[in-house]
Amino acid sequence: MNEFSILCRILGSLFYRQPQDPLLVPLYTAIQEGKLAQSWPLEQEALLARLQEHTDMAAVSEDYHSLFVGDECSVSPLRSAWVEGSNEAEIREFLSSRGMPLSDSPADNFGGILLAASWLEDQAQEDESLALQTLFDSFLLPWCGTFLGKVEAHATTVFWRTLAQVTREAIQAMWDELQEEDEQSQQ
């Protein structure tokens, strides 16, 4: 698993799973103890320190629920809510065509798309970045800026506002990396 996959897996998990999910306990513990920052591949030390300082799990969990859960959530985590004319079946079909096993959960969930990027990166053949470029270009980039901006605007905790910033910068760094790989492969 490379840095690209790790970034997608960590950020995707934080947005996809509710904070009280037992699978996330080690990740939140790493954030609280400053251990995530030690192995984070991007230069985001100040943002990661802010995350560490503001990891009150009760508040983080309450904010997550208010932001992303249910029909009354303040920020829908689904692409179909942000991209006019889009539907969940498009991304489901794309991921299925790449061989990714899918559950009944919406395939166009923001965190789920990042987790899918991690899976695609882990499954990709050497120097095969076309699937990731398509995933980012078609299914993530057109709406992630608006989505993350709404997270920052509606979050009541510093944790979620900061995580939105961390995620925005990480997505940009990953997209830049994909573009560089594409340029190198065309030379």
Secondary structure, DSSP 8 states (H G I E B T S, - for coil): --HHHHHHHHHHHHHHS-TT-GGGHHHHHHHHTTHHHHH-SSS-HHHHHHHHHT--HHHHHHHHHHHHSSTT-SS--BGGGTSTT--HHHHHHHHHHTT----SS-TTBHHHHHHHHHHHHHH--TT--HHHHHIIIIIIHHHHHHHHHHHHHH-SSHHHHHHHHHHHHHHHHHHHHHHHHHHHHH-
